[in-house]
Amino acid sequence: TPTHMDIKPIFSSLRRSPTGAILVALQIALALAIVVNSLFIIVQRFEKVNRDPGMDVPNIFFVGWVPSGDKFQGEVTMREDLQILRGLPGVQAATVVNAVPLSGGGSSTSMFTEPGEKGRRGDMNYFQVDEHGLETFGTRLAEGRNFDATIVTMPPKNSSTSPSGILVTRDVAKELFPDESALGKTIYTGTSQPVTILGIIEHMHGSWPGWDKVGNVALFPVITDETYARYMVRARPGQRDAMMKMAEEALGKVDNGRVILRVRSLEYVAASSYAEDRAMALYLAVVIALLLGISALGIFGLAAFNVSTRTKQIGTRRAVGARRTDILQYFLAENWLITTVGVVLGCVLALLLGYWLSTTFELPRLKLYYLVIGVVGLWIVSLAAALRPARRASMVSPAIATRTV
């Protein structure tokens, strides 16, 4: 930090030609405000993309299909297909399911701790699966038991019948019963039908990665209507791609009234759902790089201009005994003061921008340590940008003072 004796001549110089310094300080302030908030958003996006979904995502794929023709026999046909899939050598488990996790499309419902939509409410994204659903997703049961084949049903079309028992994630359990175990408890649908919580899943993400309750998931022991049905398959580690090809070929050989539309990995589905988050992070990273580059150019340009217009003054100082290090320190100190003014203003702007983003887009509040990182980063960029012009100033010869223009 410059001493009191260093600062007086610096202020005098800046007062004589303040325009450049003011513009650079404003540029630094704006850069800090945008860089800090952009960095905060980038980190949030990466945290979102890299969350643990609670499933064996790398080894799961789904088979999309539609019923076609009179040969399709509903549950019979679907169970026949599942037997084929489970018989493949590299398949661990398979189930029919009404929606694909992490896909952006699915079904949700709310249940209550008391009939008549009373008591505590639990919102949940539900998946209709058979007794192999838990194993197919690769999720871990923390408490209770999985449902067995005896309670897996296929209700009539447009029926409002609810299953007698379900599995829920810990997030749902805590929402419904925050102060006690949810295992074995009875909860109620919106039409007051009782449902027993048979087991509690440790952790699992649902269909909507952007939902703030993405971990609120329930598994229903239901064979879903063929209008929404697809098959979910979990391959053994490292065999997913081979099983995807084999599954399509094996199902294609059977003419039972359904047509295979597509076979996709859950990784592909997740990547598509998170594509916007990755694109946003990349875009903001480019913005940060450009802003830091422009700020560095502005600081370099101002420092270089000041050195070129004060060459004779520098020579005079050298002639009266100033050392090269004194000249170097002078210009670095001047740059430090300009940067600090910009940084102080930038902190205010960053907090205001962060507040606006959090209220307008429902984002978390800007954490102050990002501001510290931004301030330190800009000081480093500023020092690096001003170093070369300052070193050039320190190389000015004392003989310059005796020359006439």
NORJO-V642383 format. One record per pair of residues at least 12 apart in sequence whose ideal C-beta (glycine too) atoms are under 7 Angstrom apart, sorted by the first residue. I is the first residue (numbers start at 1). GAP is how many residues later the second one is. D is the distance in whole Angstrom. If there is no record, write none. Layout:
# NORJO-V642383
<<I/GAP/D> <I/GAP/D>>
This chain:
# NORJO-V642383
<<2/331/4> <2/334/7> <6/323/7> <6/324/7> <6/327/5> <10/323/6> <10/324/5> <10/327/6> <20/282/5> <20/285/6> <21/281/7> <21/317/5> <24/274/5> <24/275/6> <24/278/5> <24/314/6> <24/318/7> <25/313/5> <25/316/5> <25/317/4> <25/320/7> <26/316/7> <27/268/6> <27/271/5> <28/267/6> <28/311/6> <28/314/3> <28/315/6> <28/318/6> <28/350/6> <29/313/5> <29/316/4> <29/317/4> <29/320/6> <30/319/7> <31/260/4> <31/261/7> <31/264/5> <31/347/7> <32/311/6> <32/314/3> <32/315/7> <32/318/6> <32/342/5> <32/343/7> <32/346/6> <33/313/5> <33/316/4> <33/317/4> <33/320/5> <34/253/7> <34/257/6> <35/253/5> <35/256/6> <35/257/7> <35/339/5> <36/314/5> <36/330/7> <36/334/5> <36/335/6> <36/338/4> <37/313/6> <37/316/5> <37/317/5> <37/320/6> <37/329/6> <38/246/4> <38/249/6> <38/250/5> <39/249/7> <39/331/6> <39/335/7> <40/326/5> <40/327/7> <40/330/5> <41/243/6> <42/239/5> <42/242/5> <42/243/6> <45/232/4> <45/235/6> <45/236/4> <46/235/6> <48/229/6> <49/225/5> <49/228/5> <49/229/6> <52/151/7> <53/49/6> <53/152/4> <54/85/6> <54/148/7> <54/149/4> <54/150/4> <54/151/6> <55/46/6> <55/82/5> <55/83/5> <55/84/6> <55/149/6> <56/82/3> <56/178/6> <57/209/5> <57/210/6> <57/213/6> <58/182/7> <58/209/6> <59/175/6> <59/176/5> <59/178/6> <59/181/5> <60/78/7> <60/172/7> <60/173/7> <60/174/5> <60/206/4> <61/172/6> <61/179/6> <61/183/5> <61/202/6> <61/203/6> <61/204/5> <61/205/6> <62/38/5> <62/168/5> <62/169/6> <62/170/5> <62/202/6> <62/204/7> <63/167/6> <63/168/4> <63/170/7> <63/184/6> <63/188/7> <63/197/6> <63/200/5> <64/166/5> <64/197/4> <64/198/5> <65/165/7> <65/193/5> <65/194/6> <65/195/5> <65/196/6> <66/192/7> <66/193/6> <66/195/6> <67/159/5> <67/190/6> <67/191/5> <68/189/6> <68/190/6> <68/191/5> <69/188/5> <70/187/7> <71/184/7> <71/185/6> <71/186/3> <72/184/7> <72/185/3> <72/186/6> <73/184/7> <74/152/6> <75/79/5> <75/148/5> <77/179/5> <77/180/6> <77/181/6> <78/18/5> <78/145/6> <78/151/6> <80/176/6> <81/150/6> <81/170/6> <82/12/5> <82/14/6> <82/149/7> <84/166/5> <84/167/6> <84/170/7> <85/146/6> <85/148/5> <85/162/6> <88/155/6> <88/158/6> <88/159/6> <88/162/6> <90/145/5> <90/146/5> <90/149/4> <90/152/6> <90/153/5> <91/142/6> <91/144/6> <91/152/6> <92/43/7> <92/142/5> <92/143/7> <92/144/6> <93/39/5> <93/42/4> <93/43/4> <93/141/5> <94/38/6> <94/42/6> <94/137/6> <94/138/7> <94/139/5> <95/34/5> <95/35/5> <95/37/5> <95/38/4> <95/41/4> <95/137/5> <96/34/6> <96/127/6> <96/128/6> <96/133/5> <96/135/6> <97/30/6> <97/31/7> <97/32/5> <97/36/7> <97/127/7> <97/133/6> <97/135/5> <98/29/6> <98/30/4> <98/126/4> <98/130/5> <98/131/7> <99/28/6> <99/108/5> <100/130/7> <100/169/6> <101/104/6> <101/105/6> <101/106/6> <102/103/6> <102/105/7> <102/107/6> <102/164/7> <102/167/6> <102/168/4> <102/171/5> <103/104/6> <103/166/5> <103/170/6> <104/103/6> <104/104/6> <104/169/5> <105/102/6> <106/19/5> <106/100/6> <106/101/3> <106/102/7> <107/19/6> <108/15/7> <108/16/6> <108/17/5> <108/18/7> <109/15/6> <109/17/6> <110/12/7> <110/13/5> <110/80/7> <111/13/7> <111/76/5> <111/77/6> <111/78/6> <111/84/7> <112/75/6> <112/76/5> <113/63/6> <113/74/6> <114/74/7> <115/73/5> <115/77/4> <116/76/6> <117/73/6> <120/56/5> <122/50/5> <122/53/5> <122/54/4> <123/90/6> <123/93/6> <124/44/7> <124/48/5> <124/92/5> <124/93/6> <124/94/4> <125/81/3> <125/82/5> <125/83/7> <125/91/6> <125/92/5> <126/92/4> <126/94/5> <127/92/6> <128/92/5> <128/94/4> <128/96/4> <129/90/6> <130/22/5> <130/93/6> <131/15/7> <131/16/6> <131/17/5> <131/18/5> <131/21/6> <133/86/5> <134/12/5> <134/33/7> <134/85/7> <136/96/5> <136/97/7> <136/98/5> <137/67/7> <138/96/6> <139/62/5> <139/63/7> <139/65/5> <140/62/5> <141/58/5> <141/60/6> <142/28/7> <142/58/5> <142/59/7> <142/60/4> <143/40/5> <143/56/6> <143/57/4> <144/39/5> <144/54/5> <144/55/3> <144/56/6> <145/53/6> <145/54/5> <146/53/6> <147/18/6> <147/20/7> <147/51/6> <147/74/4> <151/12/7> <151/13/6> <151/14/6> <151/70/5> <152/69/4> <152/71/6> <153/69/6> <153/70/7> <154/68/7> <154/69/4> <155/67/7> <157/68/6> <160/31/6> <162/27/5> <162/31/4> <162/33/6> <163/32/7> <163/57/5> <163/58/5> <163/59/6> <164/31/7> <164/32/6> <165/30/7> <165/31/4> <165/33/4> <165/56/7> <166/29/6> <166/31/7> <166/32/7> <166/52/5> <166/53/6> <166/54/5> <167/31/6> <167/32/5> <167/34/6> <167/51/7> <167/52/4> <168/14/7> <168/29/6> <168/32/6> <168/33/7> <168/50/5> <169/32/5> <169/34/6> <169/35/5> <169/46/6> <169/47/7> <169/48/5> <170/30/6> <170/32/6> <170/33/7> <171/42/7> <171/44/4> <171/45/5> <172/44/5> <172/45/7> <172/46/6> <173/27/5> <175/41/7> <182/15/5> <182/18/6> <183/14/6> <183/17/6> <184/12/7> <184/13/7> <185/12/5> <201/16/7> <203/12/6> <204/13/5> <209/64/5> <209/65/6> <233/14/6> <240/25/6> <244/19/5> <244/21/7> <247/16/6> <248/12/6> <248/15/5> <292/89/6> <295/83/7> <295/86/6> <296/85/5> <296/89/4> <299/36/6> <299/83/5> <299/86/4> <299/87/6> <300/85/4> <300/86/7> <300/89/7> <303/28/6> <303/32/6> <303/83/4> <303/86/4> <303/87/7> <304/85/4> <307/24/7> <307/82/5> <307/85/6> <307/86/4> <311/85/6> <311/89/6> <312/88/6> <312/89/6> <314/13/6> <314/79/6> <314/82/4> <315/81/5> <315/82/7> <315/83/6> <315/84/7> <315/85/3> <315/86/4> <316/85/4> <318/78/6> <318/79/7> <318/80/4> <319/79/4> <319/82/4> <324/70/4> <327/66/5> <327/67/4> <328/62/5> <328/63/6> <328/66/4> <331/55/7> <331/58/7> <331/59/4> <331/62/5> <332/51/7> <332/54/6> <332/58/5> <335/47/6> <335/51/4> <339/39/7> <339/40/6> <339/43/4> <343/32/5> <343/35/6> <347/24/6> <350/16/7> <350/21/6> <350/24/7> <351/15/7> <354/12/3>>
